[in-house]
Amino acid sequence: MVTTSRPAGLTVTGLTVDVPGRRVVHGIDLAVPPGRVLALVGPSGSGKTLTARAIAGLGPHGGTVLVNGRPPVRGRDVGYAFQDALASLNPTTTVRRHLTETVKVHRRGDPHTALARFDLDPALAAAHPFELSGGQAQRVALALATVHEPAVLIADEVTAALDPVTQATVLDLVRAQADDRAVLLITHDLRAAARWADDIAVMHQGRIVEHGPARRVLGNPRSDLARELVAAALAPEPATPPAGEGGEKVSVRNLRRVLRSRRRTTLALDGVDLDIGAGEAVAIVGRSGSGKTTLLGALAALDRPDRGAVLRDGDDVWALRGRRRRAVRRRTALIFQDPLASFDPRHTVRQVIAEAGPYDDGLLRYVGLDPAMASRNPATLSGGERQRVAVARALAQNPTVLLADEPTSGLDVLTRERILRLLADLRRDHGHTIVVVTHDLHVARRVADRVVVLDGGRVAEDLPAADLDDARHPATRRLLEASTLDLA
C-alpha cells in the first residue's frame, strides 16, 4: 500500500482575487513550509494584502489554499496580525479579555504563554489597547494572532509605523514563530526582508515576478522590478539643494511638556533647546515615545508647553495674542503620517486642497498628479497619491514652515523615493523651513541638513546629516545598527 504524504505548512495554488469589474491577483503559487519565513514584497497596489487576506479566508478568491494539506478553517488555522494594531483591537476590551475570548472560541491555547511568547509583561493583561505604546500594541496583536496556536502566521506590515529598534524587537519575535509554524511576512521594507526572511516573493500587478532565497533575490535580482526596488533602497544621498527664499527661523528654549492620562503621567519633553534656521531642513529622529511628535506639535504652535518658549523669527508664539498667533499657524503647514485621516471623508481632492487656500490645477501638476484627480475622493487613491495631495494642500497654504510627521511611513521604497524627491523640490523652489519627524534614518539623510536625535524627551545628539555614521551617543548608535540594510 502506497501512502502519499500531505504537504506541511502553507500551500497556495492558482490563487486569484477579483474586485468589481477586474481581476487584481492573477493565479499565484506560494509554498511556505513550517520553520521558514516568506516575505511578500512589492510596490503599493501590487496585491500583497489582498493575497494575504484571501489566504486567511477574509475575502472571496479562486484557486486553492491548503494548510498542512487541508483547506484551512477560517480563524483557526491561519493567524493574522494587521498593520494597524490599535485599529484591530477593541478599545473597550482589556488585553486579557481579547486573549481569553479567542482561546474560548478555538478551545486551545493559553493567554499567559501568548504574552510570554512576545516578551510582554503579564501586568499588561489588565491594560486597554489605548494604554499601550505602538510596539506593545503590535506585540499584543501578534499574541492574539497566535494564542490559539495556528499552523500559519501572516504578519501584514506589522512594523510599518515603528522605530528601527522596536522594529527589530518585533521582527525578532516574529522570526521566532517560524520554529513552530509557517510565517508569511508582508512588508515594503527590504531591510526587514533581508534580515528576517528565508525567502522572498516579489509581487507586481497581482503576479509573482520573482521568487527565491532572500539573499539571492536581493543580492542578485533578476526581474526589473526587484532591481528597481533594491536600487531605490540603496539610493545615494543627494547633494543638499540650495534653498530659495521664503523660510522662517524656528527655535525652542528649555521646552518641557508633561502628558497626563487617567493611568499615568509622561514627561514627553524635558528641557529641549533647538534652533532651526530660515530655509534649513532638519530631521527629528528617535525611538517611539522619545518626544518627536510632541515637539512637532510645539513647533506648530498647536500644543502649549508646560514650560519654555517657542520662537518664530524671535517672537514667542505663546506671548502673541489672537490674530498674531493665528497668523503664525497659517504660515505653518502640516503633513501627517496618515493623510487620509486628516482629510474630510466627504470631500473631493479639489475640496481638500481648497480648505487650505485657493485651488489651482498647477498644485496637482507640481506634486506629480493629473489634475483630473481633483474630482476624485481621496479614499480611491493610493497611499503615495494621498501623500502628494497632502503636499499640494500644504502648498496651497503658502507656508514659510513645513512640518512633516512620518511622511513616508507605510510607503513602499519606490513611492518613498517619489515623496523624498518632492520634498527636495519644495526646498529648492520655495525655500521652506522644513522639519521632518521620521524613524527612518535613510529618510533623514535624504531630506535634512541636520539630524536631531531625541531620547527620553531630551536632545541626545544634534549633528550634520552627513556625519550621522560618526554619531557617538548610544541612542543614535542603536538606531544606526537597527537600520543597516545588509544585502550581502
N, C-alpha and C positions, 0 to 999 in steps of 0.2 A: 504494500500500500504506500503510495507516494503522497506525502503531505507538502503543501505549499505554504511557506511562512508568509505571514502578512507583514506589509511594510510598517515599521515603527516610526513614531513621530508624525509629522505633518506632511501630507502628500496632496498637491493641488494639480489637477489635470484639466486643461482646456477651459480655464475659468474665464467667463465673460460677465460683464456688468453693463446694463443698459439704463439710460435715463430717457425721459420722454423725447422721442424723435431721433435718438442716435445711440450708438454703442461707444462706450468710453473705456472699457477694458476688453482686449481682443485675444481671448484664448490663451492665457499664460499658463505655464507649468512651473511649479516650485516644489522642492523637497527639502525638508528640514528635519534631520534625524535627532533623536534625543542626544544631548551633550554638545550641540552646536548652536551657534548664533548666526542667523542670516540677516544682514542689513539690506533693506529695500530702500534705495536712494533714487533721486531724480528731481527734476525741477517741479515747482508748484504746478498743479493741474495735470501731472503725468498719470495719476490714477492710483497712487500709493495707498492713500487712506481708504478709497473705495474698495480696493483689493483686500485690505486688512479687514474691513467691516464685512465684506462678503464671506471671508474665511471664518469669521466669528459668528456668522449667521445673523448679522444685523441688517441685512438687506437682501433682496432677491438677486439671484445670479444663475448663470448657466455653468455647465461643466461639473467637475467632481471635486469635492473636498473630503479627505479622509484623515482621521486621527487614529493612529495605531490600527490602520486597515479597515476602520468602520466609519460610517457617516457620524459626525460629531453630534452630541446632544447639546443644543444651544444653551449657553450659560454654564455648562458643566465641564466640558472637555477643553474649552478654549477660554483662558482668562485674558481680559482686555483692559489695559491701562491707557487712559486717554491723555491727550496733550494737555488739556486744561483740567488739572486735577480738582481744583476747587469747584468747577462747574459740574464735575461728575459726582460730587459728594453732596448729600443733603445737608444744608447749613443748620437745620434744626435738630440734627441727629448726632449723637456722640460717635467717636471712633469705635468704641466698644460695640455699640448697637449695630453699626454698619457691618462689623465683622460677624457678630453672633447671628444676625439675620441671614447672612449668606451661608454660614455653617448649618443653620437650621433647615434652610431650603434644600441644600445638597446632601445633608446628612453625613458630612465628613469635613475634617479639618479642625484646627484649633486656633482661636484668636491669639493666644499668647505666643504660639510658635510663629504665627504670621508676623507679629510685631517684631519678635526677635530676629526673624529672617532678614528684615530690612533695618536692623540696628535702631529700633525705635524704643524709647523709654516706656515701660509699661504704664507710667503715670499719664502718658498722652491718651490712653484709652478713654479717659474722662473728658477729654477736650472736644470741642466742636471744630469743624473744619476751618472756620474763620479765625480761630485762635492759633492756627499753625503757621509756621513760616512756609515759603514756597517749597523748599526742599523737603520739609516734614510732610506737607500735603501730598507731594508726589510719591513719597515713600509709603504713606498711608494708602494711596490709590493702588500702588503695586502690591501692598499686603492684601488689600481687598480682592485684587485680581487673582491672587494665588492662594488665598486662605483655604479654598476647597480643593487644593492640590490638582489643578488641571494638568493635562498632558502637554499643553501648548500655552505659552505666554506670548501675547502680542503687546509690545511696548511702542505706542504711537507718539513719536516726538516728545517723549517724556522729559527731556531736558532742554527744550527749546528756550524757555524763559529763565534758566538757572545760570548762575555764575560758573566759571570753569571749575573751581574747586568743588562746588556742590554737584556739578555735572559728573565729575569723576567719581565722587562718592556714590551717587545714584547708579551710574552705569557699572561700577564695580559690583554692586549688589544685583543688578540685572544680569550681568555676566555669570554670577554665581548660580543663578536659577538654571542655567544650562547643565548643571551637574545632574539634574533630575528630569529635565523636560526639554522640549524644543523651544527655541526663542526666536521670534520674528521681530526685529528692531526696525521700525520705520523712522528714518532720520534724513534731514537735509545736511547734516554735519559730517563732512568727510573725516574730520578728526575722530569723531565717535566711531565711525565705521572702521577706520584704520586701526584703532586701538582695541575695540571691544568685539568686533565681528570676526567670525571664521571665514565667512563667505559673503559676497556682495552681489546683489542683482540690481542692475541699473535699469530704471523704467523710464520710458518716454512715449507720450501719447498712447498710453494704455497697452504698451508692449514691452517685453523684456528685450533690451538691445545688447546687454552684456551680462554674463553670469560666470562667476568663478571664485577662486580663493581671494580673500581680501587684498593681500599684498600684491598678487599678480594684477588684479583689476586696477588698483591704484598706482602701482609702480610701473606697469606696462599696459596701459589701457589700449584696447583695440578698436572700440567704437568711437565715432566722432564725438558723441555726447559725453562719454566718460572722459575723453581727453579734454573737452571743454570744461567739465566740472573740476578736474584736477588743476587745470591751468588757472581757473578762477580762484580756487582755494589757495594757490601759491602765487597769486598776482603780486608783482613787485609794488613796493610803496612808491607812489608818485611823488615828484617834487612838489613841495607846498606851493599852490598857485598864488600869485601876487593878489592881494586883496584890493578891491575897489574901495571907493569912499562910501560911507553910509553907516558905519558901525557906531557902537556906543560903549564906553567903558563901564564895566560892571565890577563891583567889589563887595565883599562881605568882611565884617570886622567882629571878631570874638563871638561868632554866632552860636547860640545854644538853643536847642529845641527839644522839649520833652513831650513824648506822645503818651497819652493816657487812655486806657480802656478799662472795662469792668474788672478784668482779672489782673492786669499788670501795668506797670509804668516803664517806658523805654526811653533812655537817653539817646535820641537819634543823632543829634549834633552836639558836639562838646568843644566849644571854643574854636570854631573854624575861621581861619583868615585866608582870603583868596582875592587876587587881583587878576582881572581878565581885560586885556587892552582892547581898545576900539579896533574892530576888524580881525581880532585874533580868534583862532579856533582852539578850543580846549575840550579834551575828553575827560570825563569823570568816571573812574572805574573802581571796582571793589566788589567784595562778596555781597550776597544778598544780606540785607539788614545793616549794611555799613553806613547808610545815611544818604545814598546817592539821590534818590527821588525826593527825599525831604529837602535836600539842598537845592534841587532844581525848583521845587515849589517856592522856596525862599527867593531865589533869583528872579522868579516870575512875578514877585510881589503878590502872591496868592496865599502864602502861608506865613503868618506873622510869627517871628521868633520870640522865644521867652526872654532872650537877652541878646544884645548885639545890634549891629546896623547892617542894612542892605543899601548900598550906594549905587546910584545911576548917574554917571557923569558928575560925581561928587555930592549929589543930593541924597539925603537919607529918605528912602521911599516912605517909611512909616512916620516921618515927620511932616510929609506932604499931606495936604488935605483935599478931599473931594475931587474936583476936576483935575488937579495936577497929578494926583495919584492914578486916576483913571487914564490919564494921558500916557503915563509910564506903561500901564498894562496894554494899551493899544499899540505901543511901539514894540511889544513883546509877542512873538508868535510861538506857539507850542505845537510840536509834532509828537503824537502819542504812540506808545508801543502797539496798541490795538486801535488803528484808525477807525474801524467800523464802529466801535463802541463810542467814539467821540462824534459820530455823525447822527443827525436826526434820521431815524429809520424811514420816515415818511418822505424824505427829501430826495430829489434827483441830485446828480453831481453838480449841475448848474446852481441849484439852491444851496447846496453845501458850501460852495465857494462864495456865493453871494452873501452868505452870513457874515463873512469877514470883510468884504469890500466889493467894489463893482466887478461883475463877471466880465471876462474877456476871453474869447477863444484862444488868444495868444498865451494865456496862462497854461492851458492844457497842452498846447504845442510845445511850450518851453520844457514841461516835465515829461515830454515824450509820449503824450496821449493824443488820440484822434479826437478833435472837437465833437465828432458825432456821439461820443460817450456822454456828452453833457446831459442828455435826456434819460440816461440810464440810472437805475437805483444802485448805489454803491454795493449793496449786498450781492449783485450779479457780477461784480468784478473780482479779479484775482487779488491775492494779498499784496503783490507788488504794485498793481494798478491802484488799489486803495491807498497805499502809502504815497504814491505820486499825486493822487487827488489831495491828500493831506498837505503835501508840499505846496501845491497850487493854492490851496486855501490860505496857507501861511503867507505866500507871496501877495495875495490879494489884500492883505492887511498892511502892506508896505512897511514892514518892521525894520527896526535897527538891530534888534537882538532876536536870534533864532535859537530856541531851546528844543532839543530832541531827546525824548526818553525812549531808549532802546529801539531806534527806528528801523533796525534790520533784524530784530529778534524774530525767529519763526520763519524767516525767508530763506529759500534755497540760495546756494552760493552765486548762481547766475543773476538772480533778482537782486541779491545783496549788492553785487558789483554795480548794477544799474543805479541803485539808490545812492551808493557812495560816489559814483561819478556825478550824479545830480547835485549832491551836497558840495562837491568841489566846484562845479559850475556856478552855484549860488555864491560861493566865496569869491570867485574870480569876477563875476559880473556885477555883484551888488555890494560886496564888502561887508556883509553882515558880521556882527559878532556872533560866533556860533559856539554853543555849549552842547555837547553830546554825552548823555549818560549811556554807558554800554558795559556789558560784561565781556564783550568780545575784544580782546587786545588787537586782533587783526584790524577791526574797525577803527580802534583808537589810533593805530599807526597810520591808517589811510586818510583820516579826516582832520587830524589835530596837529597843531604846532607843539602843544604841551599835553602831558598826561598827568592828571591829579589822582592819586590813589587814596581812597578813603578806607579806614579800618576802625571799626568801633566808634564811628562818629567823629573821628579826627583825621586830619591830613597826615597820612603816613609818608607820602613822597610826592614831590612836585618837580617834574623834570621834562626836558625836551623829548618829544616822541621818538626822535632819532636815537636817544640814549636809553631807551626802555630796556634793552637787553643788559645794560650795565647797572640796572637798579640793584640796591643792596637791602632794602627793607624786606623782612620776611614775608609780609603780606603781598608785596609785589612779586617776590620770587615764587611764591605758591601759585599765583595767577599765571605767571610765565610758564612754569613747569606743567601746569594742567592744560595750557593752551597749545602745547607743542604738537604740531602735525608731523607724524613720522610715516613717510610713505616708503621707507627703505625696505 
